[in-house]
Amino acid sequence: MPEPRHWYLVMYDVSDPKALRRVQKTLSAWGKPVQYSVFRVRGTEREIERLRFELAKLVSAEDRLLTARLCAGCAQRVSVQGRDLAPFDLEIPSCHKA
């Protein structure tokens, strides 16, 4: 049985402009932006650990990274006021279906 995939919110506060661009580029490859410094990512626990490892190599000790897993009910209750940059697609992408 494959490892379950969950929604995660990844938030960051990075002070160095060069590191900030690298973090944004990395997160853009993994997920979609919700706000300027908040991305949504869908993955397994193992994939998210790999992402956290990649991000940790890009930031300094003074910077902050926060990863929050959303349960299915929480993901369904996400609301955005204003322009929605990347709406939550609650369907599992076909490449992830067993």
Secondary structure as GFF3:
##gff-version 3
##sequence-region A 1 98
A	DSSP	beta_strand	6	13	.	.	.	ID=ss1
A	DSSP	alpha_helix	17	30	.	.	.	ID=ss2
A	DSSP	beta_strand	32	35	.	.	.	ID=ss3
A	DSSP	beta_strand	38	43	.	.	.	ID=ss4
A	DSSP	alpha_helix	45	56	.	.	.	ID=ss5
A	DSSP	beta_strand	64	70	.	.	.	ID=ss6
A	DSSP	alpha_helix	72	76	.	.	.	ID=ss7
A	DSSP	three_ten_helix	94	96	.	.	.	ID=ss8
###
